[in-house]
Amino acid sequence: MDKYDVIVVGAGVTGLLAALTLSKHGKKVLVLEKQDVVGGNCNSYSVDGYQVDTGPHAITHLAEGPLRRLMDNYFDYQPVFENYGQYYIRTEERFVKVPSTIKEFVTFDVFPKLDRLAITQAITKSLTMASFGIDLSDQSVYDSLPANLSKDTYDFANAISYFLSGRCMKETSAQRVLAGSSFVRDSVTQEQFEEIIKQESTPRTESILQSVLPSNLHLSLHSRINLSCLGRLASNKVSLSQGYPRKGLKSLLNAILYSLPSTVEIKTGCEVHKIFTDKGKAWGVEADNTYSADLVIYTGFATSLPFLVEDLPASYKEQLDGIVHSKSLTLWLGLDRMMDEFKYVGSEIWFKGTPYWAMPTSNYDPSLAPKGKQLVGFAFFMDEGNDESRDIKNAYETIFRAIPNIEDRIEMKHQQVIIPEKAAVTLNGKFADIRTPVKGLYVAGTDTDKRSMGVTRAAYSILEMLKVLNEDGNLH
């Protein structure tokens, strides 16, 4: 029987980051992956001369966030990131940048003026509540919106909700939008809050505080801050910078693989069928062979753990049953020439009636498409139980309606149906804990941390895993 310090189940980005960090702390690590390739959703591959990613990606929090901390401390080689650019929305007549501040939103005439003023007040009220510790996790975006908005405004709010949680605005919490959108940062410092007070056309902080805060807290705040009227909300332009890796998403995967020391062994096409326990402690796994280890880090879907581990407590199984998954469709289109409609760096996140995320990745790096041509990815969220062929047909119809002349430019079509993250951030959706009821068995991945999205959320999970392992005396 082969013996290791750590067995990592799964070689997606979380599993590889777990192997990298733990091996740099002196552990002998075995990584077992049931697929024939590693990387999971953090990968790229070639289709007819175009290099497509596994879904469109924006790598967030690059300046000071979790991936930056991991790269600075554990990577031997770091990929080069291009500035991500801006977010846009498209209508039949216009193509405009999504506002990132309240001041910009007030003048954002894509929507009716009364809608903009009403939503400005709603955002301000929610931000004020969140800034003083009032939890909005149980309040939906839909319930947080003013009544009698126009259909376009509701559609836009719905698109933002899908973008940030994978679910509609009735299933997405207001807290998620505050923490994950470009309107506010994950947390608002007192200094940032004091910057909120300069724009005359927005609601007064005084009246909002009176309506949402206890009188004693309101008086305490009033004595410390000169409250006049709201102005600029904090935006994600510095500490939460975003980027796209040059040479595509695979360059990030390659940087992780290059940084792995010789003490890491990876076996692909090797599915784990059982995690062994004895007297409440994990001691190994069964795959193509039996492998033993002091620690097992599970980075697959936490909802699958009850099928791998015997006698898990009923309360723990119930928690795992509450994890919600979302499914997405990505259509990659290779265009025979550069189109004026895609002469931007960034992505568009809304077209009337249908939430989608479009991203011309070859604008960051022309080598992702044949010379003189262009690659664009369009991502759509899919409802559970829907017929995939119908969803694909509807997605193409949306694209052709949004960009009528694109159909004649398409020379490559490629579709991907994936689960972008192992847990959707919904009102009632649960997340797994890093620690499990089994000693020596830990869970890591995008179903253990709700901050941010994709690779960044996986990196948050790894930092939390390292913290927990250190607290348990299992890191060094």
Secondary structure, DSSP 4 states (H G I P E B T S, - for coil): -EEEEEEEE--BHHHHHHHHHHHHTT--EEEE-SSSSSBTTS-EEEETTEEEESS---B--TTTSHHHHHHHHH-SS---EEE--EEEEE-SS-EEEPP-SHHHHHT-TTS-HHHHHHHHHHHHHHHHHHHTT---TTSBHHHHSPSS--HHHHHHHHHHHHHHHSS-TTTSBHHHHHHHSSSS-SS--HHHHHTT---TTSPBHHHHHHHHS-HHHHHHHHHHS---B--PPP-SSSTT--EEETT-HHHHHHHHHHH--TTEEEESS----EEEEETTEEEEEESSSEEEEEEEEE-S-GGGHHHHSTT--HHHHHHHHT----EEEEEEEEESS--GGG-SSEEEEEETTB--EEE-GGGT-GGGSSTT-EEEEEEEEE-TT--HHHHHHHHHHHHHHHSTTSGGGEEEEEEEEE-SSSS---SS-----SB-SSBTEEE-STTS--SS-HHHHHHHHHHHHHHHHHHTT---
